[in-house]
Amino acid sequence: MFKTTVDYDKCIGDEECVNACPAEVYDFDEEAKHPIVARQEDCLGCETCVEVCTVGAITVEEV
């Protein structure tokens, strides 16, 4: 199992992680203008979201 975390202080809300995630772990909160981890249990640990995040706002760790 993997834990995905978004650092909202760093996040620029470009939705790259939302669009890139093959497991559709993220939803985008239109009001807050940032991604939310909506389906944590579906995370594959592939770190695609980490790779596409240009500001380093996402971490994925095995738990």
CORZIMO-V491996 format. One record per residue. N is the residue number from 1. RES is the residue in three letters. PSI is psi as a letter, one per 20 degrees, with the letter a starting at -180 (* if undefined). NEAR is the number of other ideal C-beta (glycine too) atoms within 8 Angstrom. Layout:
n res psi near
N RES PSI NEAR
N RES PSI NEAR
//
This chain:
n res psi near
1 MET q 6
2 PHE q 11
3 LYS p 10
4 THR p 12
5 THR p 9
6 VAL p 12
7 ASP o 10
8 TYR i 7
9 ASP h 4
10 LYS h 8
11 CYS p 11
12 ILE j 7
13 GLY k 7
14 ASP i 5
15 GLU j 8
16 GLU g 10
17 CYS h 13
18 VAL g 10
19 ASN h 6
20 ALA h 10
21 CYS o 11
22 PRO i 7
23 ALA j 9
24 GLU l 7
25 VAL h 12
26 TYR q 13
27 ASP r 7
28 PHE p 9
29 ASP o 9
30 GLU h 5
31 GLU g 4
32 ALA i 6
33 LYS l 6
34 HIS r 10
35 PRO q 13
36 ILE q 10
37 VAL o 10
38 ALA h 7
39 ARG m 10
40 GLN g 10
41 GLU i 5
42 ASP i 8
43 CYS p 13
44 LEU i 7
45 GLY j 7
46 CYS i 6
47 GLU k 7
48 THR g 9
49 CYS h 15
50 VAL g 9
51 GLU h 7
52 VAL i 9
53 CYS o 11
54 THR i 7
55 VAL j 7
56 GLY k 7
57 ALA i 10
58 ILE p 12
59 THR q 7
60 VAL p 12
61 GLU q 7
62 GLU p 6
63 VAL * 5
//
